[in-house]
Structures are given as C-alpha cells and as structure tokens.
Amino acid sequence: MTELSPSRPPSPSSPTSNGRKRRAAAIAGVVGAVAAIGAGGWAWQGWMAQGPQAAQALPGDTLAYVGIDLDPPGGQKIEAYQALKRFPRLAEHLGITDQDDLRRSLLDQVAAESGCHIGYDDLAAWVGDRAGLAVVPSAGPEPEVVAVVQVSDPDAARAGLDDLLASCGDEVGYALGDGWAVLARTDEVARKVVADGRRTQLGEDADFQELTSAAGDAGVVTLYAAPEAGQALLDAVEDHPYLSVVISSPSGLSGDPVDTLLSLSTIHSYGAGAEDDFMAEMSPEERRLWKRIDRFDELSPAEQDQLMKEMDELYADQSGTGSVVSEDGLPEIDEDEMMGDFSVPIPDDVRRRLEDFTGLGGVARFDDGALELEVVADPIVSGDPERYDGTDALAGISALPDTAALAFGGGFSDGWAERAITHGPLSFGAEPKQLLADFEKSTGLTAKELEDLGGDGLAVIAGPGFEDAFDFEGTSDDFPVAVRITGDAAKVEAALSKVRTAVGGKDPLPSARSGDAVVIGADRAFVEEVAKAKGALSGSDRFAKVVPDAGDALTITYIDFDRGDWVEQLAAGQLSRADLAPLDAAGITVSAAGERQRTVVRLTFDD
C-alpha cells in the first residue's frame, strides 16, 4: 500500500522567491548526495536489465528529468573508476583508493555545497541504488523541482529524512511511496507527485521511451525533456525575464566558430557606435581629455598623474567619472530587481521552435575507455539549425594537418549568412536592418558578401600557441589560426579584399591557395603551412577515436589536449600541466536524425 503522508506536519506552502531558490538548492543537494551513493539513469533498451527506475515513481507528464547511475551496466562502473584514477592529484584530493571511497568522497563534496548536514551513514542505511531529479507541472504558476530516491527500508527512510531535512536550513517536504521517496518544496507537493505517479508513469510514456532509446545504450547519466518543456520554458520567461537572454542566444553543442567571429564583430560594432555617441555629447575640453585617455599607456607616470588630476577637476561634481569611488559610496543593488529588468525580445523563429519542440533524450556513458555523451533532440539544441547541411564536414576537416589543437568543419546551407548576422549570439532581438548595417560598418561586408566569403564550407584550425590571441597584453597579432574555405575562390577573395580594407594595418589577413580552396589566417607562415598540408588529421588514430562514424556529420569539432599548453593557459592558473596530463582528445559530431539531430561528444584519456 502506498503511503502518502510523512511522519511530521506539513510545511507551509507560501515561500518567497528567494525561499523557492533555496529549497530547490536543498532538494538538489540531497539528490546529489543520494546520487553519490548510487542513482538512476538509463536508455530504454537497458531499462529492464537495470531493474526498477525512478521514472516509475514520476508522473507521465514530467517535463524534464536527470538521472545518475554509479553502477551502470556493461562494466562502466569500473571504467569510470579507472578514468578517475588517471588523475592522481584529484584522486588524492578526494581520498579515493577504491570504488567505495569514490562514493563516499562524492557524497562529501556534494554535502559541502548543499547547506544540509549530510553524512554517508545517514543515507547508506536506507537509500537504494537509483534516484532522479525532475521538473513536474504543478497547480501553481510555476513547475516544481522534485527528487525521487529509491528506498530500501521505509522505516529507516522516514526517520532519516526527518533528521536530514531538518538540517537543511529551509523547509523541504517529502512523501513515501512504494519503494520510493519524493522530495519537494512542501509535503503537499511531494504527496501530489506520488499520487500522480500512481496514475501515469514517466517510464511508460511513449515520448520518454522513444527519446531515451534513440540516445543509445544505458550509461552513467540520462537526460530527458518532454515536448511540453519548450512551451514551459517560454512560460517561465513571464516570471523570470532574464531567461529571455538564454533562450534568445544560441548556445548549442557544436562549438561553432562562426558564432565566435560574429560575436567579435558585433562587440566591435557596438563599441564603435557607443564611443561615437559618447564623444558626440562631450564638450571640446572633455573630448581632448578622453583622447589623451586613449593614449594613457604611452604617457609617462607624471603625465598620467596630471591627466587624472585634470579628469578629477573636470568631473568634480560627478563622483566616479575620473576618480575612484569607495564601496561605501556605491548604491545598493537589488539583484532580483536588476535581473527582472534585464530581458530581450525572443526572436519569432526561436519562439516558434520552442512552441514546436519535440523533446530531447540523452545518455552519458563510458564506452571503450572514452567518456561519451549522446543527445538526440530538435536542431535548436545543437546550435543554428539552418546554418549547415550536407555531409561536407568530414571532407573539410580532413584537409587539415594533424598539428591542430582545435579544428572545426562544416558545409554551409544557402542563405546562412543573413540569418547568422540577424540571429547571432549577440543580436538579442534587435532589428535585422540595424544588425545588417552594423555588421557592414564593422566588417565592410554585406550579408551576401559574407556568404561569398564562406564559400560552400569551411574548416577552421588553431595550432599550438593560438591561446596568445587571448593575451590582450601581448605584442604580436600573428596567431596560428586559419580558415580553409572551399567554393568559388574568386568570390572568396573578392569579399576578403573588402574585409582587409575595413581591418587595415600591415598585411592584414594573409591568404594562400590550396588547390580549389582559399586559406585565410592571421599569420602568413601558418597560412602557408595549412595550405601546403596533405590533410593528415582525419587519418590519425586520436581523431578516429573521438570522431567515429563521421561520414554523415553536419559539423565536426576536434580538440587535442596535447598540442601545446593552451588549456593550462586559458585556465588562468586554475589547472596545472599535471592536472591536464591524462586528457587526450575530444570530438563533437552533429548529424541528422530524421527531423531531429544527433550530437555525440567523446572524450578520451591518455594510457
């Protein structure tokens, strides 16, 4: 018989916004702790082999679900432990000498962040092997975040949860069902999830079965988003306007360099326009001072001091313009109010795709010594769904040398350029005409000329040392980064000449012919090296391990952790060479899967 009532009085159900956030964090913390002992995740075809799953205790209309399984099938538990042991400093820090230490250490790490006084022994006596974190519809204005935990001893679970949740600092409710405990914002919410889960089960839902099956074999982590999740996300923007920024900006898994390049041009255009407006509002005296500020680093210390003194005198009645303001002088900022005011219009096409969202299924697994994440979802999840088509990705990236630290390949679809400008990562719903005008002002190119410049497809390569491009105090602009473009070479070079005029400087964007392709970059020597390459990248074993079965890929991204010390440099001292030594290579492939797309991320380790 299902038990719906906990052994303590129900909690109040009228929390503040901040209270909801803290309760959600506490629930997530408890689930993370349970997952450290052993939590649930699977693809449908491995479901029965793994035994009862948390989806059996969740209602069929669940919007989103995440499961973790530290005892997955097929020897993955051993592979996970072996992968972690490749990082000696991490294993030493966590105190891991065997698989049981791994569970205990992960629990301790999660507990430290949860705000709850959780100990391994508090859970081990009654927690089963599986758990899940989910978002479910509610009777209120917002969906509820809940957790489902497998229970091996209901009496011990009741006593343990009473003690455990009392230590979390905020009220968190729970209810016990047949072999499962549901944790939620209140007891009432938890009881409703248990009751709804008796009527319909997520594990029996057709969308759930289809999407988790499409994501491949069972693994360590399982992801699921229902078709209704798209509309739910749009609805959430009404109460949390800042979410519009996330929704409106592409942030897919493809690692698309086009978005990076367009972001830089947008920032350049915005900065130039803002500077023009700023200068236009100044008096002649102000303009003279700010022009001297532009050359601040060229001034002697005495000249710098004099300039700052003049700025302070000019802005004596405007605290903070030329002088330093103390923290006591700064106004208090209401973060909730600030985030509530920070919103952007959601583009119509993004809104339409969320309204028509058909779901997501994903599995992270250990496969033949590699960590693999496979996601099947609507194209919007993997980036711009209309930028690339065909199967030119492998052909493009195959022409690159095997000295690549980073590489990307993809074949363009017709009309991609105008969309990339007007729906780029920093467009934020601005008027398309203005975005196109700003782009042309910044780069010298129209959308049609950008499409000519991109050709039929491109392959991007960054060699060892490319990270110096992120050192803004550096003295050289010659970085080992190049783009190999296939298509109409004459149109490519004509568009390139206009960009060179806009960029200016000595020998800007040198190029070289490579058969029918044009190679463009920042460093002439590197451009010529890429142009003369025989295309050894795709023939390397390391590439093949992280980019298997890539013949039909729409885009391919390749990462080599052993080519230079770029990861260490970009980590800004947070990681040492020894920390990174076990990493070998990574690959991201995006391919068509009917009306959806399949994204596979693979990470390999050094032997």
N, C-alpha and C positions, 0 to 999 in steps of 0.2 A: 504493500500500500504506500502511495506517495505521501510524504509528509511535507506540507506546505508552510508550516509555522515554525519559526525559530524558537529557541527556549528563552528569549528575552523580549521585552516590549518593543513594538515597532518604533522606528526612529521618525522624527518629524520629517515631512516631505516638502518643506518650503525653503531650500537653501538659497543663498545668494549666488551670483555668478561666480565669484571667487571660490565660494564653497563647493560649487559643482566641479570646478577645475581641480581643487584639492582632493575631492572624493574620487574623481576619475584617476588621479595620480596614485591614490592609495590602492584602488582596485587593481590598477596596472602593476603596482609594486607587489601586491600579494600574488597575482598571476605569474609575474616574473619569478618570484621565489618558488612557486609551485613548479614552474617550468624548469627551474634549476634542478629539481629532484627528478622530474620526468613528465613531459607534457605532450599533448597530442598533435599530430599532423600527418597528412596522408594524401595520396591521389586515390581516386575511387577504386581503381582496379586492385589496389593493395589493401583496401579497407578491411575486408573480412579477415585477411591474414593477420592484421594487426590487432584485431579484437575491437571491443566497443570503443566508439569515439565520442568526443564532446558534441559533435553535430547531432547525436541522438537526443541530447538534452536541450538543444536550442530550437526555437520555433522556426517553421519553414519560411517565414518572411524576414529572416535575419538579413540585414543589409550588408554587413561586412564581417569577415572572420579571419583570425590569425591563429594558427596552431604551431606548437613546437614539440618535437619528439626527440628526446635524448637517447632513445632506444629504438631507432628506426630499423627497418628490415634490411636484409642483404649485407650485413657486416658494416653498415655505415657508422655505427657507434664506434667501432674500432678505428675506422678511417678518420673520424672526427678527432678522436683522441690522438692518433698519430700525427695529424695535421697540427694540432696544438703543441705537441711536443717538439715540433720543428722550430718553435720559438722559445728557446731556453730561458731567456730573460722574462718572458711573460709567464711561462710555466713556474719559474722560480718565484716570481712575484705573487702568483696565485697559490703557491704551495701545493702544486699538483705533482704527485708521483704515480697515481693510478686513476682509473676512471671514477672511483668513488670520491677521490679528492676533487675531481673536476666538478661533480655535482655540488659538493659542499662549498667549494670556493665560489662558484657562480651564485649560489644562494646568498653567500655573504656579501658579494658585490651588489646584487640587486637590493638586498635588505638595507644597505647603507644609503641607497637613494630613495627608498620608499617612504620614509618617515614612520615606519612601523618597526616595533621591536620584534623582529622575526628571527627565530633560530631554527637550525636544521631539525633539531629534535622536536620542535613544536609542530612540524608538518609531517615528518617521516612516519609517525605512528599511524596516520590515518589517510594520507594522500595517496591516490593511485598513480598510475603511470602517465595519465593524459590530462590536458587542460586546454582551454581556448579562451581567447579574448574576442568579444564580438560587439557589434553595434546593432541594436534592435529597435524597431519602431516603438513608439510609446503613445499614450493618450494625451501627452502634453505637446508643447510646441516643438520640442527637440527630441531626436532619438536618444536612447540610453546606451551608455557603455556598460557592459556586463562581463563577468568572467564565469566560466564553467570549469569546475575542478572535479576530477574523478575521486570518489570517496571509497575507501576500503573498509572503514569502520565508522558507521554513522554516529554512534555514541561518542567516540573519541573526537570525531569531527565537530560535533556540536560544542563540546567543551573547549576544544582547541580554537574554534572560530570565535567563541565568546571572548576568550582571553586575547586572542590575536587582534581582533578588530578593535577591541577596547584600547589597544596601544597605538592605534594609527593616528590619533590626534583629531580626526574628524569622524563623524558617524558614517559607517558603511553598513549596509544591510545585507542579509543573506537568507537563503531558504534551502532546505534539503529536499532532494527528490530521490528517485530510485537509483542509487549509486552515484549521485552527482550532487555537488553543492554549487549554487548560483550566488555570486557576489554582485551587488548592485549599489546604486546610490542610496536606496532605502530598502527595508524589508518588504514593503508593499511592491516595489518594482521587481524584486527578486522572486516573490511569490507568483507574480503575474507571468514571468518568464518560464517558471516551472510549469504553470498551468497551460500556457500556450504551447510549450514543448511537448505536452502530452497529446495535444490535438493534432499538431503537424510538426514534423521533424525536418530540420535542415538536411540531414543525411539522406532523406528520401526525396528532396526537391530535385526536379529534373534539371534545372539550370546548374545547381550545385554539382550534380553528378556529371553533366556534360563538361563543364569547365575544368573541374579538378582532374577528370580523366584526360582531357586534352593537354594538360600540363605535364603529363608523363608519370613516371614511376614515383612511388611514395618516397618521402625524404624527411629531412630534419625540420623543415618549416613548410607550412601550407598557407596560401593566401587565397581569399575568395571575396569578390564583390558582386553583389546581385545586380541585375539590370536596373532595379529601382534605386540603386545607390547614386546614379547620375543625377536624377531629379532631387534626391535628398540633399546632395551637395549644393545644388542651386538654391534649394530652400534655406539651407544653412547660412547662405550669404546674407539673407534678410536680417538675421540676428547677429551675424559676425561679418560686417562689411569687408574687413581686411582679408578675408578668404578670397575675395574677388581678384586680388593680386596674384595669388597662387593659381587660381583657375584660368586667368587670362594669359599667363605666361607659360610657354611650352617648357616642359622640364622632363622630357622623356628619357629613355634609357639608351638612346642611340649614340650619345656623345657627339652630336653633330657639330662640326667646326663652323658651319655656315652661321649658326646662331651666335657663336662667339665673335665672328668677324662683323656681323651686323650689329651686335651689341656695342662693339668698339666704335663703329661709325655713328651709331645713334648717340652715344655718350659724347663723341667729338662734336657732333652737330648741335646737341643740346648745350654743351659747354660754350661753343662759339656764340650761339644765339643769346644765351644768358649773359655772356660777357658784353655783347653789343648793347643789350638793354640796360645793363648795369652802368656802362660807360656813358650812355646817352643821357642818363638822369643826373650826371655829375656836373659840378661847376668846373671851369677851366683849371682852378687850383687843385681840385680833387683828382682830375684826370692826370695832371702832372705827377702827383704823388703816387698814384696807383701804377703809372707807367714805370716809375722808379722801383716799385714793389716787384714788378715783373723781372727786374734785373737784380733782385735782392742778393742772390748768391755771388754776384760779380762785384759787389761793393765791399769795401774794407770794413773791419769791425767798427771803426769810428763813424764811417758813413752810414752803416746800418743803424747805429745808435741815434745818429742825428735824424735819420728818416723816421724812426719810430717815435722820436720826440715830436717831430712835426705832425705825425699822424695823431698822437695824443692831443696835441694842441688844437688841431682841426676838429676833432671829434670829442672835445672836452665834455659836451653835453649829451653824448651818445655812448654810454658805457658799453665797452666790449668791442667797439669797432677797431680802434687802434691799440687798445690796451688790454691787459689780461684781467679777466673778471674772476673773483673768488667764487668758490662754490656757494658761499653764503648769499652771494648776490644773485644767484640764478633762481628763477621762479620754479616752483614745484610743478612737476608734470604728472598729470593723471594718465597713466599708461592705458587704462581701459578706454578713456575718452579719446586719447590720441589714436589708438588702434581702430576705434569705432568710426573716426572721421577719415581714416585712410582707406579709400576704396577707389576702384576704377571701373569703368563700364566693361561688362563682359561682352566680348565680340559676339555677333549674331551666330557665326559658324560654330564657335565654342559652345554657346548655349544650346544650339541645335544638336550637337554631338552628345552633350550630356543628357539632353532630353531623350535622345535615341540610343543611349548607352545599352549595350547588350551583355555586359558582365565581364568579369576577369577571374582567371584561375591561375595560380602559380604554385610552384614547388621548388624549394631549395634542397639539394641533395649532395651527397658525396658520391662521385662516380669515377671509378678507376683512378683514384688518387687526386682528383680535381674537385673543387667546390663549384657546383653548378646551380644557377637559378634559371628556371624556365617559366616564362609568363606568356599566357595566351589571353589577348584582350583586344578591344577596339583599337584601331590605329592611333587614336589620340594619346594613348598611354605611352607609346614609343616615340613620340615627337610629332612633327608635322606629317599628317597622313597623306599629303598630296605632293610632297617635295620630290620623292624618289619613286621610280618604278623600274620594271625590267630586272635583269639579273646581271648588271654590269659591275656590281660591287667587287666581286672576286677578280674579274679581269683587270679592273683599275688598280686594285691594291697589289696584284701580282706583279705589276711592272716596277714596283719599288724595291730598293736594295734592302738587304736583311740587317742593315745597321740602324733600323728605325727604333727609336724609343717609343714613339707613338705613331700610329698610322690610321687612316680612315679612307674608305672608298664607297662610292655610291653613284648611281646613274640618275640624272635629273629627269623629271616629267615636264611636259610642256606647261608653260605659264607659271613655273615655280617662283620666279624672281619677284614679281609684283606681290605675290602673296607673302613671300618671306619678308619683304620690306614693311608691308602694311599690317602683318600679323606676327611680327618678330617678337623676340623676348622682351623688348623694352617699348613696344608700341602702346600697351596699356589702354587700348580702345580709342586712341587718338584718331582724328580724321585722316582717312587714307591720302587725300590730296596733300595735306600738310606733311605727312610722313614721307611721301614720294619727293616732295620739294626739298625737305630737309636732307634726305639721302643724296639727292643730286647735288645740293650745295656742298655737302661734306666730301663726296667722292668724285663728283664730276660725271656720274653715270645716271642715265635713266634706267627704269626697270628693264626695258628691252635690251639695253646695252649690258646690264648686269647678266641677263640671261645669255647674251652672246659671249660674255667673258667666261661664264661657267661651262660653256660647251655642252656636250652630251652627258658628261660626267666628270668627276674629279677624284683624285687620290691625293690625300694630304699626308706629309711625312714630317716628323720632328725628330732630329737627331740628337745625340748626346750634347748637352750644353744649351739646349733650347730654353732651359729654365732661366737663363740670364736675361731673357726678354722681360721677366717679371721683376728684375732688379732695377728699379727706376733710378737708382743712383749710379748705374753703370755708365760707361763711357762709349760703348760700342753699340751700333744699331744693326750689326751683321750677325744674325742668328740663324742656326741651322734648321730653318723651317722652309718648306717648299710645297707647292701645289702642282700636280701634274694633271693637265686638262686635255681631254680628248674631244674632238669635234671639228668645227670649221676653224682652222688655225688662223686664217686671215681675219675673221671676225673677232677671235680671241685677242689677237694682237692689236686690232684697231681699238677695242674697248680698253685694253691695257694702256695704250698711249694716253687716253683721257685721264685715267687714274694717276698716271705718272705726273701729268700736268697739275692735278689737284694736290698730290702729295708734295711735289717739289723736292729740292735737295739734289745732292750729287749722286748720280747713278741710282735713281730710285727703282725699286722692284725689278732687278735684272731678270732676264728670261733667256731660255735656250730651247731649241727644237729637239725633240726626241721622237724621231720618226714622224708620225702624223700628229703627235701631241706637242703641247707647249708646257714647259716647266717654268714656274714663276716663284720667286722667293725673295728673301731679304739679303742673303749672302751669295755673291756671284759664284764663288768656289763651290758652295754646297749645291747651288742650282745646276752647275755643270756636272757635278758628281751624280746627282739624281738623273739627269738627262742621259748620261752615259751608262747608267746601271743596266745590268742584264736581267733584272727582275728576279732576285733570289728569295724575296721574303716569303712568298707562298710555298716555296719548296722546303722551308725549314721545318724541322720536327716540332719546334716550340710553337710555331704558328699553327701547325696542323692539330696540335693537342687542344688548343683553346678555341680554334675556329673549325670544328669538324662539320662536314656536310654543308659547306657554304656555297655550293654551286648555284643555288637559287636565292641567295641572300639579296635583299634590297639595299642594306648597308652593312658594312663590316668595320668594327673598331678593334685595333690591336694595340696592346700595351706590353712593353718589355721592361721589367723592373731592373734588369741587369745592365742596361745600356746607360752608363753614366750614373751620377748620384742625384738625378733630378727629383726623385721622390723625397730624398732626405732634404734637399734644398727647399723644395716647395712646402715641406712640413715645418719649416722655420724653427728647427731645433727641437721639435716635439718628438721626433724619431731619430734614432741613430742608425748608422750603417748596419750594425749587428741586429737591430730590431727588424730591418727590412731584408736581411740576407736570405731568409727562407722563401721569399716571394720570387716566383719565376716569371710568369707571363699571365695575361688576361685577354679575353676576347669577348666581344659583344656582337652578335649577329641578329639582324632583324629580317624576317622573311614573311611572305604572305601565308595566311592560314584561312583560306576561304575569304569571308568578309572581315575576318579579324587578322591580327598579325601575331607572329610568334617571336618573342625576344628571348635569346639564350645568352646568359652571362657565365663564362667559365674562368676559374682562377686556378692556376697550377702552382706547385711548390717545387723548390729545388730538392734533389735527392739528398 
